[in-house]
Amino acid sequence: MAPKSIEEYVHWVLAEDPTLKEVDPEVVKQLEADYVQGLETEITAALVAEVSSEQIPVLEKMLEHDPMSQIQEWIEHNVPNASDVVAGALLRFRANYMTGNDVL
């Protein structure tokens, strides 16, 4: 079954790593939490980079006052390739992790 959240995705990627099988589960849990936080930041940055300079002030105001659900809806309507941007960030994370490159 495909991961449905960033948390599930990170868990899935790390579960493919045989070197983590012998690592303390609490360490793996913290590693997952760190990667989730970093990946969320990476996705946000990638999405913001796609927002036009004219729309940045609107987005900044929304970030200060609006709930995340409204912000996500706004992004879906104002960033035409939002799903591609998110998919690209997820794929880069997995590729970098699996090849031992700097993940985030």
HELIX and SHEET records of a PDB file:
HELIX    1   1 ILE A    6  ALA A   15  1                                  10    
HELIX    2   2 PRO A   18  GLU A   22  5                                   5    
HELIX    3   3 PRO A   25  ALA A   49  1                                  25    
HELIX    4   4 ILE A   56  HIS A   65  1                                  10    
HELIX    5   5 MET A   68  ASN A   78  1                                  11    
HELIX    6   6 ALA A   82  THR A   99  1                                  18    
END                                                                             
